[in-house]
Amino acid sequence: MKHIRVATYDITKGNFQDIAEEARVGFLPKLQGQPGFLRYGVADVGDRKLVSISMWETHEQAEHAVPVAAEWVRGNMSDRVALRSNYVGDLAFFNGVPATV
């Protein structure tokens, strides 16, 4: 079983593309240095909202990502995004086809 952290944010300033790129070059490396990290991505869900999703080996590691994310957002994006929800959960299954990217 894998574990996830899902957070939603309102975009208060700027645009999704710039925020996503900053998360990719700034936040992703921070997550990659955390024990149990597997995957991370962000999605534009419209209406100036985005979803941040990370996958972890254990529930505890996913929980540990919460303050890591909060600290990084506070120091790097607090003027552009506002946290609306945060969830950590146990993923029952996550199937698909192999990635081509």
Backbone as CSV, one residue per row, in Angstrom:
resi,resn,N_x,N_y,N_z,CA_x,CA_y,CA_z,C_x,C_y,C_z
1,MET,0.845,-1.180,0.000,0.000,0.000,0.000,0.888,1.240,0.000
2,LYS,0.511,2.224,-0.778,1.196,3.515,-0.813,0.334,4.540,-0.088
3,HIS,0.905,5.709,0.131,0.254,6.733,0.936,0.410,8.081,0.237
4,ILE,-0.599,8.925,0.368,-0.575,10.193,-0.346,-0.849,11.375,0.563
5,ARG,-0.346,12.502,0.125,-0.726,13.798,0.678,-1.339,14.570,-0.470
6,VAL,-2.535,15.091,-0.252,-3.232,15.894,-1.249,-3.582,17.223,-0.586
7,ALA,-3.193,18.306,-1.238,-3.516,19.636,-0.724,-4.103,20.465,-1.850
8,THR,-5.055,21.322,-1.502,-5.608,22.250,-2.481,-5.233,23.670,-2.076
9,TYR,-4.976,24.472,-3.078,-4.578,25.863,-2.871,-5.372,26.768,-3.793
10,ASP,-5.672,27.967,-3.319,-6.182,29.028,-4.167,-4.983,29.801,-4.690
11,ILE,-5.009,30.155,-5.959,-3.976,31.013,-6.526,-4.434,32.451,-6.293
12,THR,-3.686,33.182,-5.477,-4.079,34.541,-5.112,-3.365,35.601,-5.940
13,LYS,-2.252,35.214,-6.584,-1.474,36.144,-7.406,-0.672,35.326,-8.406
14,GLY,-0.588,35.800,-9.628,0.187,35.110,-10.640,-0.646,34.080,-11.377
15,ASN,0.049,33.153,-12.045,-0.658,32.145,-12.834,-0.162,30.747,-12.513
16,PHE,-0.968,29.768,-12.876,-0.658,28.373,-12.558,0.685,27.945,-13.141
17,GLN,0.968,28.281,-14.390,2.195,27.808,-15.026,3.438,28.251,-14.262
18,ASP,3.483,29.507,-13.851,4.645,30.003,-13.104,4.757,29.337,-11.738
19,ILE,3.634,29.162,-11.066,3.633,28.518,-9.752,4.062,27.062,-9.876
20,ALA,3.538,26.364,-10.880,3.898,24.960,-11.085,5.386,24.821,-11.372
21,GLU,5.940,25.700,-12.176,7.368,25.623,-12.489,8.215,25.880,-11.249
22,GLU,7.818,26.838,-10.435,8.568,27.087,-9.203,8.485,25.895,-8.252
23,ALA,7.326,25.260,-8.195,7.186,24.060,-7.366,8.080,22.939,-7.899
24,ARG,8.154,22.804,-9.223,8.982,21.748,-9.824,10.463,21.964,-9.529
25,VAL,10.948,23.190,-9.684,12.383,23.419,-9.497,12.762,23.694,-8.047
26,GLY,11.801,24.157,-7.230,12.121,24.501,-5.848,11.654,23.497,-4.821
27,PHE,10.397,23.067,-4.927,9.833,22.179,-3.911,10.117,20.709,-4.186
28,LEU,10.040,20.302,-5.425,10.290,18.893,-5.763,11.637,18.401,-5.234
29,PRO,12.733,19.136,-5.419,14.002,18.653,-4.856,13.971,18.494,-3.338
30,LYS,13.212,19.358,-2.659,13.078,19.241,-1.204,12.372,17.930,-0.843
31,LEU,11.307,17.612,-1.589,10.612,16.348,-1.344,11.494,15.151,-1.673
32,GLN,12.234,15.241,-2.756,13.090,14.128,-3.166,14.120,13.783,-2.102
33,GLY,14.448,14.737,-1.243,15.387,14.485,-0.158,14.747,13.892,1.083
34,GLN,13.430,13.712,1.087,12.721,13.186,2.248,12.628,11.659,2.178
35,PRO,12.779,10.967,3.302,12.639,9.505,3.308,11.257,9.070,2.822
36,GLY,11.236,8.060,1.981,9.988,7.466,1.527,9.314,8.158,0.372
37,PHE,9.903,9.245,-0.130,9.285,9.967,-1.238,9.236,9.102,-2.490
38,LEU,8.088,9.142,-3.198,7.938,8.395,-4.445,7.635,9.302,-5.632
39,ARG,6.627,10.168,-5.518,6.188,10.992,-6.652,5.577,12.300,-6.157
40,TYR,5.576,13.284,-7.059,4.969,14.580,-6.749,4.483,15.212,-8.039
41,GLY,3.364,15.905,-7.955,2.869,16.665,-9.093,1.843,17.682,-8.645
42,VAL,1.571,18.622,-9.538,0.529,19.608,-9.296,-0.406,19.624,-10.497
43,ALA,-1.649,19.995,-10.259,-2.641,20.044,-11.323,-3.446,21.333,-11.221
44,ASP,-3.703,21.922,-12.369,-4.582,23.081,-12.468,-6.004,22.541,-12.545
45,VAL,-6.819,22.837,-11.545,-8.196,22.339,-11.533,-9.211,23.443,-11.846
46,GLY,-8.709,24.544,-12.390,-9.584,25.623,-12.812,-9.981,26.555,-11.689
47,ASP,-10.593,27.657,-12.052,-11.111,28.630,-11.098,-10.027,29.129,-10.143
48,ARG,-8.772,29.271,-10.670,-7.609,29.740,-9.897,-7.326,28.854,-8.683
49,LYS,-7.473,27.548,-8.878,-7.180,26.566,-7.833,-6.203,25.536,-8.378
50,LEU,-5.363,25.011,-7.490,-4.460,23.932,-7.871,-4.470,22.850,-6.814
51,VAL,-4.096,21.656,-7.245,-3.988,20.506,-6.352,-2.541,20.044,-6.364
52,SER,-2.012,19.785,-5.189,-0.664,19.254,-5.013,-0.799,17.828,-4.488
53,ILE,-0.133,16.884,-5.167,-0.251,15.475,-4.802,1.147,14.897,-4.656
54,SER,1.397,14.241,-3.530,2.656,13.519,-3.367,2.363,12.109,-2.870
55,MET,3.222,11.177,-3.243,3.055,9.770,-2.878,4.268,9.331,-2.055
56,TRP,3.998,8.501,-1.041,5.005,8.119,-0.051,4.934,6.626,0.241
57,GLU,6.021,6.089,0.759,6.080,4.676,1.145,5.224,4.376,2.375
58,THR,5.223,5.276,3.376,4.460,5.028,4.605,3.536,6.203,4.916
59,HIS,2.534,5.925,5.719,1.612,6.975,6.156,2.370,8.033,6.958
60,GLU,3.270,7.612,7.804,4.033,8.545,8.630,4.872,9.483,7.766
61,GLN,5.462,8.959,6.691,6.256,9.804,5.801,5.370,10.818,5.089
62,ALA,4.168,10.405,4.711,3.220,11.341,4.105,2.822,12.420,5.104
63,GLU,2.608,12.049,6.349,2.282,13.024,7.399,3.437,14.010,7.600
64,HIS,4.659,13.491,7.534,5.833,14.354,7.713,5.933,15.389,6.592
65,ALA,5.381,15.099,5.430,5.425,16.034,4.305,4.566,17.272,4.553
66,VAL,3.601,17.184,5.448,2.699,18.315,5.702,3.470,19.536,6.208
67,PRO,4.240,19.433,7.297,4.973,20.624,7.736,6.104,21.021,6.783
68,VAL,6.666,20.063,6.072,7.700,20.374,5.077,7.097,21.266,3.989
69,ALA,5.918,20.885,3.503,5.239,21.677,2.479,4.846,23.046,3.032
70,ALA,4.301,23.078,4.226,3.868,24.349,4.814,5.037,25.316,4.941
71,GLU,6.178,24.824,5.384,7.358,25.670,5.539,7.833,26.196,4.184
72,TRP,7.863,25.313,3.182,8.337,25.738,1.868,7.385,26.764,1.257
73,VAL,6.093,26.523,1.333,5.119,27.478,0.785,5.234,28.807,1.521
74,ARG,5.333,28.766,2.828,5.447,29.992,3.627,6.663,30.816,3.189
75,GLY,7.767,30.151,2.909,8.993,30.857,2.536,9.104,31.225,1.072
76,ASN,8.288,30.611,0.220,8.477,30.801,-1.221,7.243,31.225,-2.000
77,MET,6.049,30.959,-1.485,4.844,31.227,-2.267,3.688,31.815,-1.478
78,SER,3.914,32.220,-0.262,2.790,32.673,0.560,2.110,33.908,-0.007
79,ASP,2.791,34.646,-0.871,2.173,35.810,-1.494,1.368,35.439,-2.745
80,ARG,1.434,34.144,-3.171,0.764,33.737,-4.407,-0.257,32.622,-4.256
81,VAL,-0.169,31.858,-3.164,-1.130,30.769,-2.956,-1.605,30.762,-1.508
82,ALA,-2.817,30.240,-1.309,-3.386,30.091,0.035,-3.893,28.660,0.170
83,LEU,-3.423,27.968,1.203,-3.851,26.598,1.465,-5.334,26.565,1.808
84,ARG,-6.082,25.652,1.180,-7.502,25.487,1.464,-7.814,24.154,2.121
85,SER,-7.085,23.102,1.752,-7.318,21.800,2.392,-6.045,20.980,2.319
86,ASN,-5.950,20.035,3.243,-4.788,19.158,3.310,-5.255,17.796,3.824
87,TYR,-4.907,16.752,3.092,-5.301,15.404,3.481,-4.123,14.459,3.327
88,VAL,-4.029,13.512,4.228,-3.088,12.399,4.107,-3.923,11.139,4.168
89,GLY,-3.680,10.237,3.223,-4.488,9.026,3.189,-3.726,7.828,2.678
90,ASP,-4.330,6.677,2.866,-3.765,5.406,2.429,-4.422,5.032,1.108
91,LEU,-3.607,4.823,0.101,-4.083,4.578,-1.248,-4.391,3.096,-1.417
92,ALA,-5.639,2.769,-1.681,-6.060,1.377,-1.831,-5.467,0.765,-3.099
93,PHE,-5.514,1.498,-4.205,-4.876,1.067,-5.450,-4.669,2.272,-6.343
94,PHE,-3.730,2.153,-7.282,-3.403,3.212,-8.222,-2.796,2.543,-9.432
95,ASN,-3.631,2.171,-10.372,-3.190,1.407,-11.549,-3.257,2.257,-12.798
96,GLY,-2.537,1.848,-13.809,-2.560,2.533,-15.085,-1.594,1.888,-16.047
97,VAL,-1.275,2.627,-17.084,-0.311,2.159,-18.072,1.047,2.771,-17.756
98,PRO,2.134,2.164,-18.219,3.460,2.755,-17.975,3.549,4.167,-18.551
99,ALA,4.213,5.036,-17.832,4.388,6.426,-18.275,5.295,6.463,-19.494
100,THR,5.002,7.361,-20.413,5.839,7.538,-21.590,6.680,8.793,-21.510
101,VAL,6.546,9.545,-20.425,7.287,10.792,-20.261,8.543,10.551,-19.477
